[in-house]
Amino acid sequence: MGCLLYADDITLVCHSLTTMQRILDICFQETDLLDLSFSTMKSVALRIGPRYKHVSVPLILAGIKLAYVQQIKYLGVVLKSAREFKCYLIRLKLCSTIVLMLCSTELRKQVLNLSV
């Protein structure tokens, strides 16, 4: 089991649906004790592995069935439901390239100004 946390987002990763349901139950219980709640309208499930296309038992969070989706975007990275783990960083690479180009352009300007 693993998780990724960023601000108010959480991504849970488990090796089985049974384990995922247990983790969801624990998360719900803990947030309930803290008087917090999950946005069940934004919460989804994504399957990766040999059985990713098979109909699965529903995962329940706060009494709501989570929808199974074909892909999700988390922090600018697209994760796809597939036989093997796949993520797409094309847009992220493009953005970082633009930032690097802007930085190098600004750096060149500063260097040119220093040499004058």
OpenMM code with the backbone's topology and positions (N, CA, C; nanometers):
from openmm import Vec3, app, unit

residues = "MET GLY CYS LEU LEU TYR ALA ASP ASP ILE THR LEU VAL CYS HIS SER LEU THR THR MET GLN ARG ILE LEU ASP ILE CYS PHE GLN GLU THR ASP LEU LEU ASP LEU SER PHE SER THR MET LYS SER VAL ALA LEU ARG ILE GLY PRO ARG TYR LYS HIS VAL SER VAL PRO LEU ILE LEU ALA GLY ILE LYS LEU ALA TYR VAL GLN GLN ILE LYS TYR LEU GLY VAL VAL LEU LYS SER ALA ARG GLU PHE LYS CYS TYR LEU ILE ARG LEU LYS LEU CYS SER THR ILE VAL LEU MET LEU CYS SER THR GLU LEU ARG LYS GLN VAL LEU ASN LEU SER VAL".split()
positions = [
    Vec3(0.0853, -0.1177, 0.0000),
    Vec3(0.0000, 0.0000, 0.0000),
    Vec3(0.0884, 0.1221, 0.0000),
    Vec3(0.0480, 0.2208, -0.0738),
    Vec3(0.1200, 0.3463, -0.0767),
    Vec3(0.0233, 0.4605, -0.0958),
    Vec3(0.0732, 0.5800, -0.0737),
    Vec3(-0.0120, 0.6963, -0.0975),
    Vec3(0.0741, 0.8152, -0.1371),
    Vec3(0.0132, 0.9031, -0.2136),
    Vec3(0.0736, 1.0303, -0.2512),
    Vec3(-0.0152, 1.1391, -0.1946),
    Vec3(0.0455, 1.2343, -0.1278),
    Vec3(-0.0303, 1.3447, -0.0696),
    Vec3(0.0237, 1.4769, -0.1218),
    Vec3(-0.0660, 1.5659, -0.1575),
    Vec3(-0.0268, 1.7004, -0.1975),
    Vec3(-0.1433, 1.7933, -0.1652),
    Vec3(-0.1186, 1.8898, -0.0787),
    Vec3(-0.2226, 1.9834, -0.0343),
    Vec3(-0.3444, 1.9044, 0.0156),
    Vec3(-0.4589, 1.9196, -0.0506),
    Vec3(-0.5784, 1.8470, -0.0061),
    Vec3(-0.6101, 1.7273, -0.0953),
    Vec3(-0.5117, 1.6824, -0.1737),
    Vec3(-0.5299, 1.5650, -0.2607),
    Vec3(-0.4598, 1.4440, -0.2017),
    Vec3(-0.5218, 1.3295, -0.2184),
    Vec3(-0.4611, 1.2042, -0.1752),
    Vec3(-0.4836, 1.0997, -0.2840),
    Vec3(-0.3790, 1.0238, -0.3140),
    Vec3(-0.3878, 0.9129, -0.4081),
    Vec3(-0.3434, 0.7883, -0.3350),
    Vec3(-0.4303, 0.6874, -0.3309),
    Vec3(-0.3998, 0.5616, -0.2647),
    Vec3(-0.3659, 0.4564, -0.3690),
    Vec3(-0.2655, 0.3742, -0.3401),
    Vec3(-0.2227, 0.2686, -0.4309),
    Vec3(-0.2200, 0.1385, -0.3517),
    Vec3(-0.2932, 0.0374, -0.4000),
    Vec3(-0.2995, -0.0924, -0.3321),
    Vec3(-0.2865, -0.2051, -0.4334),
    Vec3(-0.2478, -0.3219, -0.3844),
    Vec3(-0.2290, -0.4381, -0.4723),
    Vec3(-0.3572, -0.5176, -0.4950),
    Vec3(-0.4611, -0.4891, -0.4169),
    Vec3(-0.5866, -0.5629, -0.4357),
    Vec3(-0.7054, -0.4744, -0.4004),
    Vec3(-0.8203, -0.5119, -0.4535),
    Vec3(-0.9430, -0.4370, -0.4233),
    Vec3(-0.9815, -0.4503, -0.2767),
    Vec3(-0.9572, -0.5687, -0.2188),
    Vec3(-0.9897, -0.5901, -0.0775),
    Vec3(-0.9085, -0.4962, 0.0108),
    Vec3(-0.7792, -0.4858, -0.0192),
    Vec3(-0.6931, -0.3956, 0.0578),
    Vec3(-0.7346, -0.2512, 0.0367),
    Vec3(-0.7672, -0.2160, -0.0871),
    Vec3(-0.8105, -0.0788, -0.1144),
    Vec3(-0.9361, -0.0444, -0.0360),
    Vec3(-1.0305, -0.1363, -0.0288),
    Vec3(-1.1530, -0.1089, 0.0457),
    Vec3(-1.1223, -0.0897, 0.1941),
    Vec3(-1.0334, -0.1717, 0.2473),
    Vec3(-0.9938, -0.1555, 0.3888),
    Vec3(-0.9313, -0.0188, 0.4131),
    Vec3(-0.8422, 0.0220, 0.3233),
    Vec3(-0.7763, 0.1525, 0.3369),
    Vec3(-0.8779, 0.2659, 0.3248),
    Vec3(-0.9710, 0.2545, 0.2313),
    Vec3(-1.0758, 0.3562, 0.2187),
    Vec3(-1.1588, 0.3652, 0.3465),
    Vec3(-1.1914, 0.2500, 0.4052),
    Vec3(-1.2678, 0.2488, 0.5306),
    Vec3(-1.1904, 0.3172, 0.6426),
    Vec3(-1.0605, 0.2881, 0.6522),
    Vec3(-0.9774, 0.3497, 0.7562),
    Vec3(-0.9688, 0.5008, 0.7345),
    Vec3(-0.9466, 0.5425, 0.6102),
    Vec3(-0.9404, 0.6861, 0.5794),
    Vec3(-1.0710, 0.7559, 0.6159),
    Vec3(-1.1827, 0.6930, 0.5817),
    Vec3(-1.3127, 0.7520, 0.6145),
    Vec3(-1.3307, 0.7640, 0.7661),
    Vec3(-1.2974, 0.6589, 0.8396),
    Vec3(-1.3108, 0.6618, 0.9856),
    Vec3(-1.2250, 0.7722, 1.0482),
    Vec3(-1.1021, 0.7839, 1.0012),
    Vec3(-1.0115, 0.8850, 1.0564),
    Vec3(-1.0582, 1.0268, 1.0235),
    Vec3(-1.1007, 1.0507, 0.9003),
    Vec3(-1.1481, 1.1844, 0.8661),
    Vec3(-1.2777, 1.2172, 0.9390),
    Vec3(-1.3603, 1.1165, 0.9627),
    Vec3(-1.4839, 1.1371, 1.0385),
    Vec3(-1.4515, 1.1806, 1.1817),
    Vec3(-1.3505, 1.1179, 1.2427),
    Vec3(-1.3088, 1.1567, 1.3781),
    Vec3(-1.2565, 1.3004, 1.3824),
    Vec3(-1.1959, 1.3445, 1.2737),
    Vec3(-1.1407, 1.4801, 1.2657),
    Vec3(-1.2423, 1.5819, 1.2136),
    Vec3(-1.3648, 1.5367, 1.1932),
    Vec3(-1.4716, 1.6210, 1.1395),
    Vec3(-1.4349, 1.6766, 1.0014),
    Vec3(-1.3713, 1.5916, 0.9203),
    Vec3(-1.3380, 1.6239, 0.7821),
    Vec3(-1.4152, 1.5294, 0.6914),
    Vec3(-1.4170, 1.5586, 0.5630),
    Vec3(-1.4861, 1.4685, 0.4710),
    Vec3(-1.4152, 1.4652, 0.3364),
    Vec3(-1.4401, 1.3574, 0.2631),
    Vec3(-1.3886, 1.3437, 0.1273),
    Vec3(-1.4908, 1.3979, 0.0297),
    Vec3(-1.4425, 1.4523, -0.0801),
    Vec3(-1.5315, 1.4937, -0.1880),
    Vec3(-1.5582, 1.3694, -0.2723),
    Vec3(-1.6658, 1.2998, -0.2400),
    Vec3(-1.6952, 1.1744, -0.3093),
    Vec3(-1.7293, 1.1966, -0.4568),
    Vec3(-1.7697, 1.3172, -0.4932),
    Vec3(-1.7981, 1.3467, -0.6342),
    Vec3(-1.6688, 1.3525, -0.7161),
    Vec3(-1.5563, 1.3822, -0.6513),
    Vec3(-1.4279, 1.3897, -0.7210),
    Vec3(-1.3463, 1.2624, -0.7038),
    Vec3(-1.3885, 1.1730, -0.6181),
    Vec3(-1.3126, 1.0507, -0.5886),
    Vec3(-1.3456, 0.9425, -0.6902),
    Vec3(-1.2414, 0.8807, -0.7471),
    Vec3(-1.2588, 0.7772, -0.8499),
    Vec3(-1.1599, 0.6638, -0.8262),
    Vec3(-1.1798, 0.5543, -0.8989),
    Vec3(-1.0895, 0.4390, -0.8927),
    Vec3(-1.0352, 0.4129, -1.0325),
    Vec3(-0.9105, 0.3700, -1.0372),
    Vec3(-0.8452, 0.3377, -1.1639),
    Vec3(-0.7701, 0.2066, -1.1432),
    Vec3(-0.7902, 0.1118, -1.2341),
    Vec3(-0.7250, -0.0203, -1.2220),
    Vec3(-0.6084, -0.0321, -1.3177),
    Vec3(-0.4996, -0.0893, -1.2666),
    Vec3(-0.3818, -0.1181, -1.3477),
    Vec3(-0.3420, -0.2621, -1.3188),
    Vec3(-0.3180, -0.3402, -1.4224),
    Vec3(-0.2773, -0.4789, -1.4051),
    Vec3(-0.3469, -0.5682, -1.5057),
    Vec3(-0.3156, -0.6974, -1.5028),
    Vec3(-0.3707, -0.7911, -1.6018),
    Vec3(-0.5236, -0.7946, -1.6066),
    Vec3(-0.5905, -0.7671, -1.4952),
    Vec3(-0.7368, -0.7735, -1.4906),
    Vec3(-0.8019, -0.6345, -1.4965),
    Vec3(-0.7308, -0.5376, -1.5522),
    Vec3(-0.7824, -0.4003, -1.5506),
    Vec3(-0.9141, -0.3827, -1.6244),
    Vec3(-0.9448, -0.4701, -1.7218),
    Vec3(-1.0702, -0.4585, -1.7983),
    Vec3(-1.1866, -0.5326, -1.7345),
    Vec3(-1.1613, -0.6180, -1.6387),
    Vec3(-1.2667, -0.6979, -1.5765),
    Vec3(-1.3580, -0.6118, -1.4890),
    Vec3(-1.4832, -0.6479, -1.4874),
    Vec3(-1.5790, -0.5795, -1.4013),
    Vec3(-1.5394, -0.6067, -1.2562),
    Vec3(-1.5333, -0.5025, -1.1793),
    Vec3(-1.4873, -0.5139, -1.0407),
    Vec3(-1.5997, -0.4877, -0.9424),
    Vec3(-1.5794, -0.5386, -0.8225),
    Vec3(-1.6735, -0.5039, -0.7162),
    Vec3(-1.6579, -0.3541, -0.6905),
    Vec3(-1.7651, -0.2878, -0.6529),
    Vec3(-1.7541, -0.1435, -0.6300),
    Vec3(-1.6702, -0.1134, -0.5062),
    Vec3(-1.5929, -0.0068, -0.5137),
    Vec3(-1.5235, 0.0457, -0.3969),
    Vec3(-1.6130, 0.1523, -0.3368),
    Vec3(-1.6264, 0.1503, -0.2053),
    Vec3(-1.7190, 0.2398, -0.1361),
    Vec3(-1.6409, 0.3376, -0.0490),
    Vec3(-1.6732, 0.4646, -0.0607),
    Vec3(-1.6162, 0.5684, 0.0250),
    Vec3(-1.7301, 0.6528, 0.0796),
    Vec3(-1.7437, 0.6557, 0.2097),
    Vec3(-1.8506, 0.7326, 0.2751),
    Vec3(-1.9886, 0.6919, 0.2237),
    Vec3(-2.0058, 0.5618, 0.1982),
    Vec3(-2.1343, 0.5111, 0.1528),
    Vec3(-2.1628, 0.5318, 0.0048),
    Vec3(-2.0687, 0.5879, -0.0688),
    Vec3(-2.0851, 0.6178, -0.2117),
    Vec3(-1.9946, 0.5255, -0.2934),
    Vec3(-2.0503, 0.4665, -0.4016),
    Vec3(-1.9705, 0.3840, -0.4919),
    Vec3(-1.8800, 0.4734, -0.5760),
    Vec3(-1.7524, 0.4403, -0.5795),
    Vec3(-1.6582, 0.5162, -0.6611),
    Vec3(-1.6666, 0.4687, -0.8062),
    Vec3(-1.6632, 0.5628, -0.8977),
    Vec3(-1.6650, 0.5296, -1.0402),
    Vec3(-1.5268, 0.4819, -1.0823),
    Vec3(-1.5235, 0.3785, -1.1671),
    Vec3(-1.3981, 0.3346, -1.2279),
    Vec3(-1.3765, 0.4177, -1.3535),
    Vec3(-1.2578, 0.4748, -1.3683),
    Vec3(-1.2281, 0.5608, -1.4823),
    Vec3(-1.1138, 0.5017, -1.5646),
    Vec3(-1.1028, 0.5483, -1.6884),
    Vec3(-0.9963, 0.5018, -1.7783),
    Vec3(-0.8664, 0.5787, -1.7596),
    Vec3(-0.8773, 0.7019, -1.7091),
    Vec3(-0.7572, 0.7800, -1.6831),
    Vec3(-0.7856, 0.8877, -1.5808),
    Vec3(-0.6793, 0.9299, -1.5139),
    Vec3(-0.6895, 1.0410, -1.4197),
    Vec3(-0.5703, 1.1327, -1.4420),
    Vec3(-0.5855, 1.2550, -1.3992),
    Vec3(-0.4749, 1.3504, -1.4038),
    Vec3(-0.4436, 1.3889, -1.2596),
    Vec3(-0.3200, 1.3689, -1.2196),
    Vec3(-0.2783, 1.4011, -1.0835),
    Vec3(-0.1523, 1.4848, -1.0901),
    Vec3(-0.1620, 1.6086, -1.0451),
    Vec3(-0.0497, 1.7022, -1.0457),
    Vec3(0.0125, 1.7159, -1.1848),
    Vec3(-0.0712, 1.7204, -1.2863),
    Vec3(-0.0242, 1.7399, -1.4227),
    Vec3(0.0219, 1.6136, -1.4936),
    Vec3(0.0132, 1.4991, -1.4272),
    Vec3(0.0545, 1.3728, -1.4863),
    Vec3(-0.0695, 1.2894, -1.5140),
    Vec3(-0.0820, 1.2379, -1.6358),
    Vec3(-0.1968, 1.1557, -1.6728),
    Vec3(-0.1618, 1.0090, -1.6493),
    Vec3(-0.2428, 0.9409, -1.5675),
    Vec3(-0.2288, 0.7976, -1.5412),
    Vec3(-0.3416, 0.7262, -1.6126),
    Vec3(-0.3096, 0.6164, -1.6825),
    Vec3(-0.4102, 0.5447, -1.7609),
    Vec3(-0.4310, 0.4034, -1.7084),
    Vec3(-0.5568, 0.3611, -1.7144),
    Vec3(-0.5911, 0.2243, -1.6802),
    Vec3(-0.5386, 0.1347, -1.7919),
    Vec3(-0.4547, 0.0369, -1.7554),
    Vec3(-0.3922, -0.0478, -1.8571),
    Vec3(-0.3369, -0.1737, -1.7923),
    Vec3(-0.2882, -0.2621, -1.8754),
    Vec3(-0.2275, -0.3869, -1.8280),
    Vec3(-0.1020, -0.3577, -1.7459),
    Vec3(-0.0268, -0.2557, -1.7864),
    Vec3(0.0947, -0.2141, -1.7172),
    Vec3(0.0843, -0.0667, -1.6822),
    Vec3(0.1626, -0.0246, -1.5842),
    Vec3(0.1636, 0.1158, -1.5425),
    Vec3(0.2087, 0.2048, -1.6572),
    Vec3(0.1289, 0.3089, -1.6851),
    Vec3(0.1631, 0.4064, -1.7883),
    Vec3(0.1268, 0.5447, -1.7379),
    Vec3(0.2144, 0.6385, -1.7612),
    Vec3(0.1805, 0.7775, -1.7325),
    Vec3(0.2337, 0.8630, -1.8456),
    Vec3(0.1708, 0.9736, -1.8688),
    Vec3(0.2046, 1.0603, -1.9803),
    Vec3(0.2469, 1.1969, -1.9284),
    Vec3(0.3682, 1.2364, -1.9676),
    Vec3(0.4252, 1.3609, -1.9186),
    Vec3(0.4463, 1.4619, -2.0307),
    Vec3(0.3877, 1.4404, -2.1461),
    Vec3(0.4139, 1.5247, -2.2623),
    Vec3(0.3900, 1.6720, -2.2309),
    Vec3(0.2768, 1.7013, -2.1749),
    Vec3(0.2449, 1.8407, -2.1467),
    Vec3(0.3380, 1.8961, -2.0396),
    Vec3(0.3692, 1.8139, -1.9417),
    Vec3(0.4600, 1.8542, -1.8360),
    Vec3(0.5982, 1.8836, -1.8937),
    Vec3(0.6447, 1.7985, -1.9865),
    Vec3(0.7739, 1.8215, -2.0507),
    Vec3(0.7717, 1.9518, -2.1296),
    Vec3(0.6631, 1.9768, -2.2016),
    Vec3(0.6507, 2.0985, -2.2790),
    Vec3(0.6586, 2.2207, -2.1880),
    Vec3(0.5850, 2.2168, -2.0761),
    Vec3(0.5852, 2.3289, -1.9820),
    Vec3(0.7244, 2.3501, -1.9241),
    Vec3(0.7926, 2.2423, -1.8861),
    Vec3(0.9257, 2.2573, -1.8282),
    Vec3(1.0243, 2.3080, -1.9328),
    Vec3(1.0073, 2.2679, -2.0592),
    Vec3(1.0942, 2.3175, -2.1657),
    Vec3(1.0745, 2.4674, -2.1842),
    Vec3(0.9499, 2.5121, -2.1820),
    Vec3(0.9207, 2.6551, -2.1959),
    Vec3(0.9819, 2.7317, -2.0797),
    Vec3(0.9681, 2.6806, -1.9584),
    Vec3(1.0258, 2.7463, -1.8407),
    Vec3(1.1772, 2.7537, -1.8545),
    Vec3(1.2405, 2.6436, -1.8974),
    Vec3(1.3856, 2.6442, -1.9149),
    Vec3(1.4277, 2.7434, -2.0227),
    Vec3(1.3498, 2.7516, -2.1310),
    Vec3(1.3816, 2.8469, -2.2372),
    Vec3(1.3708, 2.9900, -2.1848),
    Vec3(1.2668, 3.0175, -2.1077),
    Vec3(1.2501, 3.1520, -2.0514),
    Vec3(1.3638, 3.1836, -1.9558),
    Vec3(1.4022, 3.0857, -1.8740),
    Vec3(1.5114, 3.1068, -1.7792),
    Vec3(1.6418, 3.1333, -1.8525),
    Vec3(1.6695, 3.0547, -1.9575),
    Vec3(1.7957, 3.0733, -2.0288),
    Vec3(1.7959, 3.2062, -2.1040),
    Vec3(1.6803, 3.2486, -2.1558),
    Vec3(1.6707, 3.3781, -2.2226),
    Vec3(1.6977, 3.4892, -2.1231),
    Vec3(1.6396, 3.4800, -2.0059),
    Vec3(1.6602, 3.5804, -1.9016),
    Vec3(1.8061, 3.5810, -1.8563),
    Vec3(1.8646, 3.4640, -1.8461),
    Vec3(2.0046, 3.4527, -1.8064),
    Vec3(2.0953, 3.5167, -1.9110),
    Vec3(2.0661, 3.4920, -2.0401),
    Vec3(2.1457, 3.5536, -2.1472),
    Vec3(2.1365, 3.7059, -2.1389),
    Vec3(2.0160, 3.7571, -2.1144),
    Vec3(1.9995, 3.9027, -2.1028),
    Vec3(2.0845, 3.9572, -1.9892),
    Vec3(2.0830, 3.8874, -1.8755),
    Vec3(2.1608, 3.9327, -1.7600),
    Vec3(2.3100, 3.9289, -1.7890),
    Vec3(2.3558, 3.8241, -1.8566),
    Vec3(2.4969, 3.8113, -1.8916),
    Vec3(2.5367, 3.9220, -1.9888),
    Vec3(2.4525, 3.9487, -2.0885),
    Vec3(2.4819, 4.0555, -2.1843),
    Vec3(2.4871, 4.1899, -2.1153),
    Vec3(2.3982, 4.2160, -2.0216),
    Vec3(2.3972, 4.3415, -1.9478),
    Vec3(2.5229, 4.3571, -1.8627),
    Vec3(2.5734, 4.2472, -1.8082),
    Vec3(2.6934, 4.2517, -1.7272),
    Vec3(2.8166, 4.2844, -1.8114),
    Vec3(2.8175, 4.2348, -1.9352),
    Vec3(2.9353, 4.2544, -2.0189),
    Vec3(2.9417, 4.3936, -2.0814),
    Vec3(2.8334, 4.4677, -2.0765),
    Vec3(2.8286, 4.6006, -2.1378),
    Vec3(2.8968, 4.7016, -2.0504),
] * unit.nanometer
topology = app.Topology()
chain = topology.addChain("A")
for resn in residues:
    res = topology.addResidue(resn, chain)
    for name in ("N", "CA", "C"):
        topology.addAtom(name, app.Element.getBySymbol(name[0]), res)
